[in-house]
Amino acid sequence: MTEKAFAILIYLISSVLFIVGIKRLASVKTARQGNFLAALGMLFAIGITLFDQKILRYELIFLGMGLGALIGAVLALRIAMTGMPQMVALLNGLGGGASLLVAVAEFEGLLDLPVNTGASIFLSILIGGVTLTGSLVAFGKLQGLVTEKAVVFPLQHPINALLILCALLLSVLALLSPEAWAGLRPASGALDRELIMLIIVGLSLLLGILLVIPIGGADMPVVISLLNSYSGIAAATTGFILKNNVLIITGSLVGASGIILTQIMCKSMNRSLMNVLLGGFGSTSGASPAKTTASGKSIVVKEVGVEEAAMVFDAATSVIIVPGYGMAVAQAQHVVKELTDLLSKRGATVKFAIHPVAGRMPGHMNVLLADASVPYEQLFEMDDINDEFASTDVALIIGANDVTNPAARHDQSSPIYGMPILNCDKARTVVVVKRSLRPGYAGIDNELYGFDNTLMYLGDAKEAISKLISEIKSL
């Protein structure tokens, strides 16, 4: 077998591992195996690329790989599960930034720029730049470094459209006139084209900020999945620049899966992608002193203590737990698992209802519960469990606000009207664990909290559930 054929074979194996890995990621039960297979495919791809390109000096490459592995290991060990959305957003940005740097490096010094290569370079610059700064803004919003509210200003969308048009026109100018640049001004032609390239880099970086800054915190799951798709598309265009098939395949897989996931997220929120990109829930105001729904109806909350809550669970034979960001921010997944085990030992059937947009990234709740070793068989998607609420004794809601608000079904004045929600209100008793009565990211109060069958158990989720466990054990 020739060296070229061997390289093609390893690239093919890497591609298969990527495809199988992504397929395994579709299930919580096989997600870890899928992640391992995809990582193994990446290792093969990097190794054969170094071999195929006849790299003679590996010092800087190994230094970079070692430094990257060290940083990755530290982050993996130190980042809490509550920080996973920020971590994913940051990694998306790094992927886009890598594509941007490769494209700039390939452009440097090219006087004769073929149209196909040039188009790939400028697309990599544009998409990679948008992904880099857009992901950094998303990271800042999730980390609290940038306001979670939608930041809007006059003529925002026309300005964005103008910047995109300018970037495309400059790219076309550089692509269609390489001979003119070199022939008319041979001494400075390359400099002029490099100046165009730098302007496009600046426009792409600015666009990333302007496109994400007007999107509110409630839409961050959609933004993260969309930016993930962008990073894949940028990688695919970089593959065309480098003439690397496995990079094209990998980027296409990530780009396509990201777009599909984005569509699923939008469907779960009953909103179009364009509606999200033009500004979302975050533009609404925060909590008002009086608890009212979007239509102005007052909410009377029935608050209970740990003793009353414990008696409710002691009498329950079926419980559905609805996790939300309140569980994540309190890092309460382990005490929730302890509560699940306790209730199961006492004869209750316990299940988890997972809404697609609960948390701050796709699959956020699944990741947290897997971290606490909650059995996969107890996790159910919204469509699979919604009908069971009507025959359930207790629905325990831990911080999930907008995804449990019945206003989505009937209140046309509500910003979440039409969004599919979990049917928690149909359970015989609803117990809500929240730190406070502040509204969710949609900026409205949850009318469920005023229902006759709803009890409000206020407190930090981890502390409140720990007290609940102790009280149940004493009964």
N, C-alpha and C positions, 0 to 999 in steps of 0.2 A: 504494500500500500504506500502510495506517495505521501509526502508531507502535506500536500494540499488536500488530498482526499481524507487524510486523517483529521485535519483541522475541520473540514466540512462535517465529518462524522461526529466530532465532539460538539460542534455548534448545534447539530441536529439533536443530540442527546440533551444538551442544555435547554433547547427550545421545548422539548417534550417535558422536561422536568418543570419548566415554568408553567406550561399549560396544565399539567397534572396538579402542580402546587396550587394554582389559582382555583382549580376545581375543588380541591380538598378544603380550601379556605371557605367554601360556600357553606360548610357545615361546622357548627361549634365543636362537634365531637372529633372531627378530623383536622381542625384548623392548625394545631401545632405540627402535625405531620406535613401538612401543606406548606407551612412556613419553612420547615426544614428542607423539603424537597426543592423549593424555589431558591433557598440560600445555597444549596448544593449545586444547583444549575448555574447560579451566578459565579460560584467558585470555579467550576469547569470553564465557563465562558471567559473569565479573566485569565485563567492559566493558559488556555489555548490561544488567546489573543496575544499574549506576551510571546508565546512560542511562534505563532504564525507571522508576526510582524518582525521577527528576528531582532528582538530587543537584546542588545549586547551588554548594556550597563543597567543594572537593576537597583542601584543604591537608592536613588530618589523614589523609585516605585515602592520598594520595600519599606522605606522610611514613611512614605505616605500611607501605605497599607497598615503599618504598625501603629502609627499615630491615630489613624481613623478607627482601628479596632479598639485601641485604648479608650478613645473618647466614647465610642459606642458602648463599650462594656460599662464604663462609669455611668453613662446616662441610663442604661438598662437597669443597673442596680439601684440607682438613686432616685429615678423618676417614679413617683407614686402612680398608682392606677388612675387617680384623679387627674394626673397630668398627661395622660395618653393623648387626648385631643390636641394639646399644644405640641406634643412630640410629633404626632403625625403631620400637623401643619408645618412644623419646622423641617421635617424630612422631605415633604413635598417641595418646599422652597429650595432646599439644597439640591434636589434633583434638577429643578429648573435652572438653578445657578450653574450647575455642572454643564448642562447643555449650552447655556449662554457662553461660558468660557471656552468650550471646545469650538463653537462656531466662530468666535472672535479669533482664536488661535489659527484656525484653518484659513480664515480670510486674510490674515496678515501677509502682506507682500505679494498677493495674487493680482497681477495686472491683467492676465487673460483669464477671465472668470466665466466658465461655461454656465449656460442658463440653468441647467438642472442642479448643478452644485451650488450656484449662487442663490437660487430660490430656496434650497434647503438651508443654506447658511442664514439667510435673513429670516426665514420662518423660525429657525431655532433661536435666533436672537430675540425675536418678537415674543414668541410663546414662552421661552425660558425666562426672559426678563419679567414678563407679567406674572409668571408663576412664582418667581423669587420674591418680589416685593409684595405681591398679593398674599402669599403665604406668611410673610413676616407680619403683615397687618393682621391677618387672621390669628396668628400666634399672639400678637399683642392684645387683641380683643379678648381672647380666651384666658390670657394670663393676667388681665386687668391692667396692662400697661397702656392700653388704648381704650377709650370709651367704648362700651358695648353698644351704645345707642347708634342709630344711623346718622352719619354726618353728611348733610346735604348742603348744597350751595346753588345759587342761580346758574342756569345754563349748564348744569353738570353733564347731562347726557349729550348735548350738542358739542361740548368741549371734548368729551371722550371720543365721540365719533370723528371729530376733526383730527385728534391726535392719531387715531388709527389710520385715517385716510392719509395723513402726512407720512406716517411710517411706511405705508404701502407704496405711495408715490416715490418716495426716496429709494426704496428697494428696487422698484422698476427702473428708475433712472440709472442706478448703479449697474443693473443687469443688462440694460439695452444699449449702453454706450461704453463698453470697456475699451474699444479701439479708439473712440473719440477722446476719452480721457488720456490714454497713453500716447496717442498720436498728436493731439493738439498741444498738450502740455507734458511732454515726456519726463521732464525733470520733477514735476510736482503732481503728476496725475495720480500716482499711488496715494499721495498725501490727501488729495481731494476726496478720493474714494474712501480712504480711511476716516476722513472727517464725516462723510455721510454715514459710515458704519457706526461711528461713535454717537452721532445724533440719534440714529435708530435705537441704539442701546439705551440712551437717555430717555427717549420716548417710551420704550417698552417698560423701563423701570417706573416711570411716572404713571403709566397706564395701570400697572399692577396696583399701585396705591389708590388711584382714583376709582378703580372698578370695585374694590373691596370695602373701602372706607364707608360707603353709604349703605352697606348691608348690616342689618341689626344682628344682635347676638343670637336671636331665636333661629336664624337661618344658617348658623355656623356649620351644622352637619351637612347641609347641601353644599356650602362653599368649600368645605374640606374635600368632599368627594369630587367636586368639579375641579379643584386645583390638582387633585391627584390625577385626574384625567389629563389635565394640561401637562403635567410633568411627564406622563407617558407619551403624549403626542410630541413633546419637545425631544424626548429620547429617540423616538422613531425618526424624526427629521435629522437628528444628529447621526443616526445610523446610515442614512442616505449620504450624508457628507463623508463619513468614514468608509462607506461601502462595506458595512458590517451587517450581515444578514441577521445575526442573533439579536443585535441591538434594535433592528427594525421590528423583529417579531416581538421582542419583549416590550418595546414601547407601544406597539399596536395593541398588545394584550392589555396593558395597563390603561391606555387611553380608552379603549372600547369598554372595558369593565367599569372604569370610572364614570363614563357617560351613562351606562346602564344603571349603575348605582344611583347616580344623580337623578335620573328619571324616576326611579323607585322612591327616592326620598321626596321628590316633588309631589308624586302621586299620593304619598302618605300624608302630605300636608295640604292636599287639594289645591295646589298652586302650580303655575307654570314656571319654567325655568326663567323666562324673561321677567316675570313678576318678582322673582327673588333677586335677579341681577339689577333690577331697577330700584331696589330698596325694599326692605321687608318689615317684619313686625317691630323691629327695634325703633322705628320712628314714632311709636306710640308712647304716651306718657307713663310714668311710674304709678305707684300706688297712691290712692287718695286716702284721706283720714277715715272717711266713711266707707264701709265695705259695700260696693254696689257692682252690679253686672254691667256689661257694655250697654245694655238698653236702659240702665238707670234703676233697676229693681234692687231694693236693699237685701242684704244677706245677714241672717241671724245665725251666728256660729254657736254650736253647742260644744263647749270645751270639757274634757274629762281628764281625770288624773290617772296615775298608773294603776290604782286599785280597780277602778271601773273598767279600764281597758283590759286588764288581766282577766277579769270575770267574763268578758265578751269572748276572748280566745279560749278560755277554759271550757266554755260550752260549745265551741265550734267543732263540727266534724269535717268541714271543708273550708279551706282558706286559699285565696288567690292573692299573691303578693305582686304589687305593681311598683317596680323600682324606677327611680328618676334621679335627676342630678343631685337631689338632697342626699341620697344614699352615697353618691360618689364624693361629694365635697366633704362629707363627714367620715369617709372611709369606713362605712358601716357594713360593708358586704360580709365581713366575717361574723359579726354578731347576728346579722340576718340569717346566715347559714346556721348559726347556733339555735336561733329561734325556730328555724325550719326543722331541725333535728328534734328539738324538744316537742314541737307540736305533733310531729310524725310518731314519736314514741308514745304520745298520749292518744293515738288513734285517729288523728286528723289527716286528711288528704291535703297536701300542700303543693301548689303549682305557682309558677311565675309567669306573668303576662308581660311580654316585651313589646313595646311600641317601637316602630322603626326609627322614629326621630327622638326617642328618649335619650337624654344626655347631650353631649357636645360633639359627637361624631358617630358615624354609622357603626352599629355593633357595640357601642360603649357599654351598655348594661351587660351584654353577653361576656365581654372581657372581664368586667368587675366580678361577675358571679363565677366565672371560670377560675379567677384568681382565688376565690373562696372555696373552690372545689364543690360547688353546687352541681349535683348530677345533671348531665345534659338532658336527661329524660324529663326533668321538671321544668324545662324552659319551653315556652310556647309563644309563637308569634301571634300578633293581634288577631288575624283572621281565623286562626285555629282555636282560639280560646274565648273569643268574645261571646259566643252563645252560652258559655258555661256560667257566666256571672249570675244569671237569673236563678240558678239552682245552687248558688254558693252561699254559705253562712256568713263569711266575713271576707271583705276585700280590704287588704292593707296597702295603703298608698304611701310610699316613702318619697316625698318631694316632687313627684310627678304632678305638674299643675295643668298646663295647657292641653296635654294629651288625654286628660280625664274630664275636661270641662264639657258638660252637656250642652252648653250654648252653641257648640259647633254644629249641633243638629238642627237648631230651630231659630237662633237669633241672627237675623240677616245683618244687624248692625255690628256684630262682633267681627273682629279681624281674623278670627279662626273659623268663621262660618264655612261649613262644607268639609272641614278637615276630618278624616276618619279618626275616631277616638276609641279608647277602651271603655266598654260598657260597665264601668265600676258602679254607677248609680243604681244598677239593677240588682246588685247583691242585697241580701237581707240586711246586713249591717256594713257600713263603710267606716274604717278607722284611718284617719289621715295623720301622718307624722310629718310635721313641718317645724322649721326653726321659728317662723313668724307667719303672720297673715299677709305678708307682702305678695303681690301677684307674680306670675311667671313672666317669661320673656315677652309674651304677647302684650303685656302691660294692662291686663284686665283681671278682675277677680274671678275666681272659679265658683260658679253658682252651685256646684255640687256641695260646697261647704255649708250651705244653708238648707240642704235637704233634711227631711225628718229622720232618715236612716243614717245620717253621717255624724260621726263623732270626731272632734278635733283634739289630738293628743300632741300638744306643742312641746318642742324641745329639739336639741341637736339629735340627729337620727341615731348615732352610735350610743350616746348616753341614754336616750329615751328607750331604745330597744333593750339595752343592757338591764335597765331597771325593770322593764316589762318581763324579761326572762326570769329575773330574780323573784318577781311577784308571782308569776305563774307557778314557779317551783314551790312556793310556799303555800299554795292553795291545796 
